[in-house]
Amino acid sequence: MIYPSPILWNPINFIDGEGRWLAWEALIIFTALFASKIVGLCVARITKKSASDLSIGIAQSIHRPLFYLIWYLAALYSFDLVTEQLLSYSYPKIWATLYNLGILIAAGWFFLRLKDRAVAHAIARGGAHTGSVYALSKIGTILFVLLALILLNDLTELKMTTLLTFGGIGGLALAFAAQNIVSNFFGGLMVHVTRSFVPGDSISMPAHAIEGTVEEIGWYQTRIQNNQRAAVYIPNALFTSALAINQTRTTHCVFSETFSVEAAPENIATIIKELTSYLSNHPGLNHDYRAGAHIKSLQGPYYSIALYGTFVHSDRECCTLRDEMLIHIAKLISKAGGNLA
């Protein structure tokens, strides 16, 4: 355990009484202002001048933690000064714990900010799979928290067996009391591992009438934006039990139409033949799948005809191609002696 020394050397000997601690307080505040200003200028200079992404990331990540650490230490020394060194002399262990705890929190904050910037940089470059990056980010956060707990155990001088026993009993009680939280956490982790979808994908969950674009996969829930531009929050545990369709990874769209045609019996066979030939040879359809036309039902003079096929284009191209095909199909039916109902 490190016990940081209180302020021992006093250069302000020419001031007596009440003015002495006021001078020290002014010196502490001035030092904190000067140090925070220097940190800000250094970060701004590195951000502006450096060509290295690593240097810029480290500088920007350390700025806020170091700024708050400076003022935390200034507040700690000010409290010790006002109370006439109550902590540093009377309770040195508490003083050392508070001192080292501030440094530990600042260091942990810095590493978490650096991790977040590394994740954002990896996603922006596009060199790694987004789902894998987010999964590694969450694992990194867990490791940082565990390391912080171990260091906290050293700072507070608790026995590791006591900490593990308390943590095991507390963890078991917490697991029973917060089953939904645990299941949602592991549900989100499995989404990252299995790569079912990533931010930016369009998904739908038919059983729950949910459809939209994934914006964020969080620890507890996933946020999507539906077609009405509203934010929908889905518990991650739902993805382990409900059907989710990733529409972004759809490679084909189905052409399926049914309509009624009025035609003489001798003309309907010609219409079916012409439509089947047209669909079977259309360049916009995937001919690994069947395409054609058949009579679905007959009601009086009207024949219900079903068309089927599979597009190989995107959704937008499918809509355009579908319109063109329907117009041409209407012309074929008219040319073969039939009329659309």
Secondary structure, DSSP 4 states (H G I P E B T S, - for coil): ----------S-TT--THHHHHHHHHHHHHHHHHHHHHHHHHHHHHHHH---HHHHHHHHHHHHHHHHHHHHHHHHHHHHHHTTSIIIII-HHHHHHHHHHHHHHHHHHHHHHHHHHHHHHHHHHT-S-HHHHHHHHHHHHHHHHHHHHHHHHHHHT--HHHHHHHHHHHHHHHHHHTHHHHHHHHHHHHHHHHTS--TT-EEEEGGGTEEEEEEEE-SSEEEEEETTS-EEEEEGGGGGTS--EEGGG---EEEEEEEEEE--HHHHHHHHHHHHHHHHT-TTB-TTS--EEEEEEEETTEEEEEEEEEE-S-HHHHHHHHHHHHHHHHHHHHHTT-EE-
